[in-house]
């Protein structure tokens, strides 16, 4: 199955072919004329601090972290997260799972149902050729079980199995068994499978959680309670296959409610009537923490709301040049919908730099609209921003900014380029 996205024809510096390549870029000031505009920058200090803070937070609570790799699709960032102690990497599809394998992930969780034949065949091939890699995907219905069974017959050798997790959903939500009876029917079907091993349960608490308020928190705890009860029922009925080295997996946890997920899934059993057995492997799938942002997650992560969570710093910025200042209170920048996220909020114009480089200073301006290649800024008439100068943008929602770039440039504390990180969207 081919990877759709970057290929070997692109070197880390491919997009600078129109520039002065006589100047070495590693160690260069990205604002001094060597880089085309616009450009996406990652700040190494903030990035490393986020990776460390989230991993330590999880370790202290005895939960595993499988960062959702769709945020950046950058193997080098996966390697940093794994080196810090991540249990594995989460992805959304077999194509993304290939990128996690490229990064050397020991466990890969496809947090989704897999129903395409090419993808199912690939899963079987991986289990056949790389049995050392822990590979998981979701299933939420009997038709999904049948698709996996039939597709795996072509590539998965007799006696080998693929680990699957029953996804629990809610009425009106996205994928996931709508109630326990539907989930138990899937569990019984898996118990009779020769090619599938039921390894645990999964869900995404952000769907019932909605807003990060008291009602949202209550909904998250209720949903996680359902996950625990389902896992306990499956275990009592002998449907989950566990060994001392492979306890059942319970996984949830996006980038906003992960504190509530940990509190709910690690609380004493209470009235949940959980049977005796090894402690489950609680796996968080948070992804956006690695770069954080200046908008949605800046406001909504647990620490930002005064709750139990690691302190995170924005690491991702996009910079562009002033194309025109056609009116005293309007500037046009060469950053648009092809360069920066806009699905949650418009980007934030935060800083300016001289056209030939130099220190950044604060900018008073507001992005009021984006075209494909242009940002429209409202700013005071006295703001000294001129054509050719750099404008720096904070972003809201890192997933849909990172996906627009083939290369993310890592800069050190002095602002110099230290590494180019390929992405594979």
Secondary structure, 3 states (H helix, E strand, C coil): CCCCCCCCCCCCCHHHCCCCCCCCCCCCECCCCCCCCCEEEEEHHHHHHHHHHHHHHHHHCCCEEEEEHHHCCCHHHHHHHHHCCCCEEEECCHHHHHHHHHCCCCEEEEEEECCCHHHHHHHHHHHHHCCCCEEEEEECCHHHHHHHHHHHCCCCCCCCCEEEEEEECCCCCCCCECCHHHHHHHHHHHHCCCCEEEEEEECCHHHHHCCCCHHHHHHHHHHHHHHHHHHHHHHHCCCCCCECCECCEEEECCCCCHHHHHHHHHCCCHHHCCCCCCCCEEEECCCHHHCCCCCHHHHHCCHHHCCCCCCCCCCEEEEEEEEEEEECCEEEECCCCCCCCCCCCCCEEEEEECCCCCCCEECCEEEEEECCCCEEEEECCCCCCCCCCEEEEECCCCHHHHCCCCEEEEECCCCEEEEEEECCC
